[in-house]
Every structure is written in C-alpha cells, then in structure tokens.
Amino acid sequence: MSSGRELAGVAPLPLATAVHSWLQKSTSMETRSNYQRDLQQFLQFVGLDASQLPEIRPHHVAAWRDDLLQRGCGNSTVVRKLSVLRSLFRYLQTYGYLGANPAHRDFVSAPAVPRDGKTVSLTPEECRILLDGYAGHTPEEVRNRAMLAVLAYTGCRVGEITQLRVNSLLNSGGHRLLEIYGKGGKERRVPLHPEAYERLEQWLICSGIAGDGTGPLFRPVSTARGGGSDGFLRKPLTRRAVQKMMERSLRKLGLNPQASTHSLRVTAITTGRERGSDLIDLQDFAGHADPRTTLTYVRNRNRLNQSPSYLLKY
C-alpha cells in the first residue's frame, strides 16, 4: 500500500484516528474487541505498528495466512481474520490512503471453507429430548426450559438471547413475537412457537419479572444454591452461563457432547429447510444479510441418509 495520503479533495484522517473510527463503525462491542485483537495479532506477526499500515504488502498478509494455517487455525477462522484486514484497508482507502488493498482477494487467496459448517446439528428427535430434559420445577429450571425453547424455536444466537429484555416479547396481528437484535444492531421480529411462548409465560410468572419491561429477560440466580427460590439478579446472563447450561443438559441427557448452543440455531434452520421453508424466509428468520450464509447452516441430513455407503454389500 502506497504511503501517499491524499486523494482528490479528501483530507485523510491521521492513521490512529482512522483505525479507531473503523473499530467504532460496528455497534457491537464484541465485534470491536475481536477486530482489534485480530489487527494486533497481525501487526505483531509482521513486526509493525498501526502507524506503518501503508507499508503493508500482500506478501505480509499471505505469510500471516500461512502461519495461521500451520499453527492449526481452522479455515473458517483464517477467512474471518483475513476479512478483518480487508475491511480495515477498504476503510482507509475511503479516507484517502492511496494504493491497493493488500488483503484483497486478487492478491491473497483465502482457504476454502466447506459449504456445510462444522457446528454439530441435532436431529428433531434429539432436540425434543433436550427440550424435555428439565423436568424440575425450581425457578432456575423453569428459566432454563424457557431459554432452550427460545434457542430451539427462534434460531437466535447465544449473544442475542443474553440481550433480550422483558419487553422484547410483543403481540402483533394475533402473533406473539420476539424482537431480536442481531449482529450490527440489525433488528428482526420472529414469531414464537406456542411451546416457546408458553414456557416464557411460565418463566415470567415464576420469576415475578413480568412488569420489569426494560430489565433482562434471562437473569442469573441470586445465590448459587437457591435455584432461583430467593430471586434473580437484575442483570443479563452471560454467554458463558448459557453455554454451560447447554453443556450440562447435553451430558445429563446423553446427547452429543460436541453440540452447543449454536447447534440449536443450525438445527432450527436445517429442520425448517427440510420441512419446506423458503430460503428467503429462512434468511429473514436467521437474520442473515446473504442467503448464501443461510445455506451454510443447512445440514444435508437426507443426503447422508441416502449415501451409497448404506447400499454397499461385499
């Protein structure tokens, strides 16, 4: 990338300011943190600092890509990290830093990512076992049953479920909806399956938080041993708390331990597709900007069932 910094009447920002502005472009604090971490990893690898970004060349980016792969990073991870650099240099170009984008696909190829993602999918039968797994009646168990139903029936991300508020539950035109804020602050309204809505109602009554509209929908227990009988803290559950709940449920029920909260998102999209849902509707349901992203979530369970492997006989 050329060190020139002028472009047809555009006064470029100082590099440090431009990089900061690029990070602030996202409304997600997690995205900002991840982008900053990936950029720092790259700069540390090439032995430069942010003020030397105009000196980056494609061979620097390619060398980092190769090093990441050699250290065992998955293809999807490497593709994500390369996209961070591409985003940054596109942003710098907008502010008048001359030269080509050294991370552009024309210069640095990204490793191939299989169409089917790596996240384990559950079958509808396994999902039913999971949904029925909490048979107790403590407030904490009522909360967990509601969370699992929301994850399974809305396909929301774990980060999205932790951001839900009590007033995220809506009624519109006879439909009970959940207002979900996804990546980049994008909002979508997902109709609630009757089972999910029923479980949410039970949770709101049991917890006594129905009138706290701006408060978190899912909250941690006040004390570890109380099971929620002594109330809940007015703060959202962390992502890790939701993930640990899922891990405990999988172990308890003897389900695939490699599954995760994200597996329920994959399961919802895959099952919807198998049962005839239109791809565009699925894209809207998942909150994806591109239908090609939605397709990566669809696991070809029927294709596996019809594999020639099962026809072979020797």
VEXDREN-2710 file (C-alpha; in Angstrom, 1 decimal):
% VEXDREN-2710
k/r/px/py/pz
1/MET/0.0/0.0/0.0
2/SER/1.5/3.3/-1.0
3/SER/2.4/5.8/1.7
4/GLY/0.6/8.6/-0.2
5/ARG/-2.2/10.1/1.8
6/GLU/-4.0/12.5/-0.5
7/LEU/-7.0/11.8/-2.7
8/ALA/-8.9/14.3/-4.9
9/GLY/-10.0/16.8/-2.3
10/VAL/-10.3/14.3/0.6
11/ALA/-8.4/15.1/3.7
12/PRO/-7.5/11.8/5.2
13/LEU/-7.6/11.2/9.0
14/PRO/-4.4/10.5/10.9
15/LEU/-3.9/6.8/10.8
16/ALA/-4.6/6.2/14.5
17/THR/-7.8/8.2/14.3
18/ALA/-8.9/6.3/11.1
19/VAL/-8.2/2.9/12.7
20/HIS/-10.2/4.0/15.8
21/SER/-13.1/5.2/13.6
22/TRP/-13.0/1.9/11.7
23/LEU/-13.4/0.0/15.0
24/GLN/-16.2/2.3/16.2
25/LYS/-18.2/1.6/13.0
26/SER/-19.6/-1.5/14.5
27/THR/-22.3/-1.2/17.1
28/SER/-21.2/-4.5/18.7
29/MET/-18.6/-4.2/21.5
30/GLU/-17.7/-7.8/20.9
31/THR/-17.1/-7.2/17.2
32/ARG/-14.9/-4.2/18.0
33/SER/-12.9/-6.3/20.5
34/ASN/-12.5/-9.2/18.0
35/TYR/-11.4/-6.8/15.2
36/GLN/-8.9/-5.0/17.4
37/ARG/-7.5/-8.3/18.6
38/ASP/-7.1/-9.7/15.1
39/LEU/-5.4/-6.5/13.9
40/GLN/-3.0/-6.6/16.8
41/GLN/-2.1/-10.2/16.1
42/PHE/-1.4/-9.3/12.5
43/LEU/0.7/-6.3/13.4
44/GLN/2.7/-8.3/16.0
45/PHE/3.3/-11.0/13.4
46/VAL/4.7/-8.6/10.8
47/GLY/6.6/-6.5/13.4
48/LEU/4.9/-3.2/12.6
49/ASP/2.6/-0.8/14.4
50/ALA/-0.6/0.9/13.2
51/SER/1.3/3.9/12.0
52/GLN/3.1/1.7/9.4
53/LEU/-0.1/0.3/7.9
54/PRO/0.7/1.9/4.5
55/GLU/3.8/-0.3/4.3
56/ILE/1.8/-3.5/4.4
57/ARG/2.1/-5.6/1.2
58/PRO/0.3/-8.7/0.0
59/HIS/3.2/-10.9/0.9
60/HIS/2.8/-9.8/4.6
61/VAL/-0.8/-10.9/4.5
62/ALA/-0.1/-14.1/2.7
63/ALA/2.7/-15.0/5.2
64/TRP/0.2/-14.4/8.1
65/ARG/-2.4/-16.6/6.5
66/ASP/0.1/-19.4/6.0
67/ASP/1.4/-19.1/9.6
68/LEU/-2.2/-19.3/11.0
69/LEU/-2.8/-22.5/9.0
70/GLN/0.4/-24.0/10.1
71/ARG/-0.4/-23.3/13.7
72/GLY/-3.7/-25.3/13.3
73/CYS/-6.2/-22.5/12.9
74/GLY/-9.3/-23.7/11.0
75/ASN/-10.1/-22.4/7.5
76/SER/-13.1/-20.5/8.8
77/THR/-11.0/-18.7/11.4
78/VAL/-8.4/-17.8/8.9
79/VAL/-11.1/-16.5/6.4
80/ARG/-12.6/-14.4/9.2
81/LYS/-9.2/-12.9/10.2
82/LEU/-8.4/-12.0/6.5
83/SER/-11.8/-10.3/6.2
84/VAL/-10.9/-8.1/9.1
85/LEU/-7.8/-6.8/7.3
86/ARG/-9.8/-6.4/4.1
87/SER/-12.4/-4.3/5.9
88/LEU/-9.7/-2.1/7.5
89/PHE/-7.9/-1.3/4.3
90/ARG/-11.1/-0.6/2.4
91/TYR/-11.9/1.9/5.2
92/LEU/-8.5/3.5/4.9
93/GLN/-9.0/3.8/1.2
94/THR/-12.2/5.7/1.8
95/TYR/-10.3/8.2/3.8
96/GLY/-7.8/8.8/1.0
97/TYR/-4.9/6.5/1.8
98/LEU/-3.7/5.7/-1.7
99/GLY/-2.8/2.2/-3.0
100/ALA/-4.4/-1.1/-3.4
101/ASN/-5.9/-3.2/-0.6
102/PRO/-3.0/-5.6/0.2
103/ALA/-5.5/-8.1/1.7
104/HIS/-7.8/-8.1/-1.4
105/ARG/-8.8/-11.5/-2.8
106/ASP/-7.0/-10.6/-6.0
107/PHE/-3.7/-10.6/-4.1
108/VAL/-4.3/-13.1/-1.2
109/SER/-6.4/-16.2/-1.6
110/ALA/-8.4/-17.3/1.4
111/PRO/-8.6/-21.1/2.2
112/ALA/-11.6/-22.9/1.1
113/VAL/-14.5/-23.3/3.6
114/PRO/-16.8/-26.2/3.1
115/ARG/-20.4/-25.4/2.3
116/ASP/-21.6/-27.4/5.4
117/GLY/-20.3/-25.7/8.5
118/LYS/-18.6/-27.6/11.3
119/THR/-21.2/-26.9/14.0
120/VAL/-23.0/-30.2/15.1
121/SER/-26.6/-30.3/14.2
122/LEU/-29.2/-32.2/16.4
123/THR/-32.0/-34.3/14.9
124/PRO/-35.6/-33.2/15.6
125/GLU/-35.8/-36.2/18.0
126/GLU/-32.7/-35.2/19.9
127/CYS/-34.0/-31.6/20.1
128/ARG/-37.2/-33.0/21.6
129/ILE/-35.2/-34.9/24.2
130/LEU/-33.3/-31.7/25.1
131/LEU/-36.5/-29.6/25.4
132/ASP/-38.0/-32.2/27.7
133/GLY/-34.8/-32.6/29.7
134/TYR/-35.6/-30.2/32.6
135/ALA/-38.4/-31.9/34.5
136/GLY/-38.0/-30.0/37.8
137/HIS/-40.0/-27.0/38.9
138/THR/-37.4/-24.7/40.6
139/PRO/-37.4/-21.2/39.1
140/GLU/-34.0/-21.8/37.7
141/GLU/-35.2/-24.9/35.9
142/VAL/-38.3/-23.0/34.6
143/ARG/-35.9/-20.4/33.2
144/ASN/-33.7/-23.0/31.6
145/ARG/-36.6/-24.7/29.9
146/ALA/-37.7/-21.3/28.5
147/MET/-34.2/-20.5/27.2
148/LEU/-33.8/-23.8/25.5
149/ALA/-37.2/-23.3/23.8
150/VAL/-36.3/-19.8/22.6
151/LEU/-33.0/-21.1/21.2
152/ALA/-34.6/-24.1/19.5
153/TYR/-37.7/-22.3/18.1
154/THR/-36.2/-18.9/17.1
155/GLY/-32.7/-20.0/16.0
156/CYS/-31.2/-17.0/17.8
157/ARG/-27.6/-16.7/18.6
158/VAL/-26.4/-17.1/22.2
159/GLY/-25.3/-13.4/22.2
160/GLU/-28.8/-12.4/21.1
161/ILE/-30.6/-14.3/23.8
162/THR/-28.5/-12.6/26.5
163/GLN/-29.5/-9.2/25.1
164/LEU/-33.3/-9.9/25.3
165/ARG/-35.4/-7.7/27.5
166/VAL/-38.8/-8.5/29.1
167/ASN/-40.3/-6.0/26.6
168/SER/-38.8/-7.9/23.7
169/LEU/-41.9/-10.0/23.9
170/LEU/-44.5/-8.5/21.6
171/ASN/-48.0/-9.1/20.2
172/SER/-48.8/-8.0/16.7
173/GLY/-51.7/-9.0/14.5
174/GLY/-52.5/-12.1/16.6
175/HIS/-48.9/-13.2/16.5
176/ARG/-46.7/-13.4/19.6
177/LEU/-43.3/-12.2/18.6
178/LEU/-39.8/-11.9/19.9
179/GLU/-37.8/-8.8/19.0
180/ILE/-34.2/-9.8/18.5
181/TYR/-31.2/-7.5/17.9
182/GLY/-28.6/-9.3/15.9
183/LYS/-25.2/-8.5/14.5
184/GLY/-24.6/-4.9/13.6
185/GLY/-27.6/-3.8/15.6
186/LYS/-30.0/-5.4/13.0
187/GLU/-33.5/-5.9/14.3
188/ARG/-35.8/-8.8/13.4
189/ARG/-39.1/-10.0/14.8
190/VAL/-39.5/-13.7/15.0
191/PRO/-42.9/-15.3/15.6
192/LEU/-42.9/-17.5/18.7
193/HIS/-43.9/-21.2/18.5
194/PRO/-46.7/-21.8/21.0
195/GLU/-44.5/-24.0/23.1
196/ALA/-41.8/-21.3/23.4
197/TYR/-44.4/-18.7/24.3
198/GLU/-45.9/-20.9/26.9
199/ARG/-42.6/-21.6/28.5
200/LEU/-41.7/-17.9/28.5
201/GLU/-45.0/-17.1/30.2
202/GLN/-44.3/-19.6/32.9
203/TRP/-40.9/-18.1/33.4
204/LEU/-42.2/-14.5/33.7
205/ILE/-44.8/-15.6/36.2
206/CYS/-42.4/-17.8/38.2
207/SER/-39.7/-15.1/38.4
208/GLY/-42.0/-12.2/39.0
209/ILE/-40.3/-10.0/36.4
210/ALA/-43.2/-9.5/34.0
211/GLY/-43.6/-5.9/35.0
212/ASP/-39.9/-5.0/34.5
213/GLY/-40.1/-4.2/30.8
214/THR/-36.6/-2.8/30.4
215/GLY/-34.9/-5.5/32.5
216/PRO/-33.1/-8.5/31.1
217/LEU/-35.4/-11.4/30.1
218/PHE/-33.0/-14.1/31.3
219/ARG/-31.1/-13.4/34.6
220/PRO/-28.7/-15.2/36.9
221/VAL/-29.9/-16.6/40.3
222/SER/-29.3/-14.5/43.4
223/THR/-27.4/-17.4/45.1
224/ALA/-25.8/-20.5/43.6
225/ARG/-27.7/-22.9/45.9
226/GLY/-31.1/-21.2/45.9
227/GLY/-32.2/-22.5/42.5
228/GLY/-33.9/-19.1/42.0
229/SER/-36.1/-19.6/45.0
230/ASP/-34.5/-16.4/46.5
231/GLY/-34.9/-14.4/43.3
232/PHE/-32.7/-13.4/40.4
233/LEU/-30.2/-10.6/39.9
234/ARG/-31.3/-7.7/37.6
235/LYS/-28.6/-8.3/35.1
236/PRO/-28.4/-10.5/32.0
237/LEU/-27.0/-14.0/32.0
238/THR/-23.5/-14.1/30.4
239/ARG/-23.0/-16.1/27.2
240/ARG/-20.8/-18.5/29.1
241/ALA/-23.6/-19.1/31.6
242/VAL/-26.0/-20.1/28.8
243/GLN/-23.3/-22.3/27.1
244/LYS/-22.6/-24.1/30.4
245/MET/-26.3/-24.7/30.9
246/MET/-26.4/-26.3/27.5
247/GLU/-23.3/-28.4/28.2
248/ARG/-24.8/-29.7/31.5
249/SER/-28.1/-30.6/29.6
250/LEU/-26.2/-32.5/26.9
251/ARG/-24.2/-34.5/29.5
252/LYS/-27.3/-35.2/31.6
253/LEU/-29.3/-36.5/28.6
254/GLY/-26.5/-38.4/26.9
255/LEU/-26.7/-36.3/23.8
256/ASN/-23.7/-35.4/21.6
257/PRO/-21.2/-33.6/23.8
258/GLN/-19.9/-31.8/20.7
259/ALA/-23.2/-29.9/20.3
260/SER/-23.5/-26.4/21.6
261/THR/-26.0/-23.5/21.8
262/HIS/-25.1/-22.7/18.2
263/SER/-26.2/-26.3/17.3
264/LEU/-29.8/-25.3/18.1
265/ARG/-29.5/-22.4/15.6
266/VAL/-28.2/-24.9/13.0
267/THR/-30.9/-27.4/13.9
268/ALA/-33.7/-24.8/13.6
269/ILE/-32.5/-23.6/10.1
270/THR/-31.9/-27.2/8.9
271/THR/-35.2/-28.5/10.1
272/GLY/-37.1/-25.5/8.7
273/ARG/-35.4/-26.1/5.3
274/GLU/-36.2/-29.9/5.3
275/ARG/-39.8/-29.2/6.1
276/GLY/-40.3/-26.8/3.1
277/SER/-39.4/-23.4/4.3
278/ASP/-38.4/-21.0/1.6
279/LEU/-34.7/-19.9/1.6
280/ILE/-35.6/-16.2/1.7
281/ASP/-37.9/-16.8/4.7
282/LEU/-35.1/-18.8/6.4
283/GLN/-32.7/-15.9/5.7
284/ASP/-35.0/-13.5/7.4
285/PHE/-35.6/-15.9/10.3
286/ALA/-31.9/-16.2/10.9
287/GLY/-31.1/-12.5/10.4
288/HIS/-28.6/-13.1/7.6
289/ALA/-27.6/-10.5/5.1
290/ASP/-26.9/-13.0/2.4
291/PRO/-28.9/-16.2/1.6
292/ARG/-25.6/-17.9/0.9
293/THR/-24.8/-17.6/4.6
294/THR/-28.0/-19.3/5.4
295/LEU/-27.2/-22.2/3.2
296/THR/-24.0/-22.9/5.2
297/TYR/-26.3/-23.6/8.1
298/VAL/-28.3/-26.2/6.3
299/ARG/-27.0/-29.7/7.1
300/ASN/-27.8/-32.3/4.4
301/ARG/-29.2/-35.0/6.7
302/ASN/-31.3/-36.5/4.0
303/ARG/-28.3/-36.7/1.7
304/LEU/-26.4/-38.6/4.3
305/ASN/-29.3/-41.0/4.8
306/GLN/-29.2/-41.7/1.1
307/SER/-25.5/-42.2/0.9
308/PRO/-24.2/-45.1/-1.3
309/SER/-22.4/-46.3/1.8
310/TYR/-25.5/-47.9/3.0
311/LEU/-26.1/-49.7/-0.2
312/LEU/-22.8/-51.4/-0.4
313/LYS/-22.6/-55.1/0.3
314/TYR/-19.4/-57.2/-0.1
END
